[in-house]
Amino acid sequence: MANCALIKITKGSVTARQLESEFKAQEGPNSTWRWFAKKISENTFQMRFPTAKKVEELSFFTGMQMGTVPDVTFKVELWNPNVGAKSKLETAWFRIFGIPLEKRNDKKVSFVASLVGLPLEIDKNNLKRWEFARTKIGCRDITKVPTVVE
């Protein structure tokens, strides 16, 4: 998503439509690009640009003033996938016991891990070696994960 960016309004307030009109006016009347701004939070919008180079060029500036709405300033930032997240995902490695060696594979280990949280990674070196499988699981609060899940 290199051609996606975050537009942060630093002064004033605008709607998504006004933001779209601003970039449309900058590109000129011959541009066929469809500008679309999606409001993520109070002063933050997500916008897709025609090229990743355009995002890089605009993110260099610390602030810009809108031409169509003069009392508004904004900053273009590179896309961050964590924007709008409700909380940070904590991760930890867990041992899963009780899966027979002949039945142990990525899919089954992921299924068991999904009973606790979000399976992120499986230790493939350990998958067929020991009496347990190791997997990295993401969840909101590691301290609330029970010691035994059946």
C-alpha positions, 0 to 999 in steps of 0.5 A: 500500500505504498500509494496510500497515505494518511492526511492529518488535518493540523489546523481547521476542519474539512470534510472528505469531499473537500479534501477530495476536491483539493487534490482534484484541483491540484491535479488539474482538469485533465486528470482521470484519477478518482480521488477518494478520502475516507475519514478514519478519526476526527482529523485523520483521513486515508487517501489513495494516490496515483503513484507511490512517488507522489505520496513520498513527495508530499510527505516530505513537507511538514505542512500545506495549506489548502487552496480551496479552504484557505483556513485549513492546513494538513500534512501528508504522512506515509500509510501506517496499518496500525491507524484506527486500531483499538489497542496494541496486539501483544504477542507471546510464544505458547506450547501446545501439548496433546496433538499426536505427532502423526496428526501435527501440521500447520493447519491443526496447530493454527486451529488450536492456537486460534482458540486462544488468540490470533495465530501469527507464526508456527515454529516449524523446526519444533513441529515434528520434534518434541512432545509439544508444538510451539506457536506465536499467538497475538491477543489483547492481554497476555496475562488473561490467557488461561494456562490450560485450554481444552 
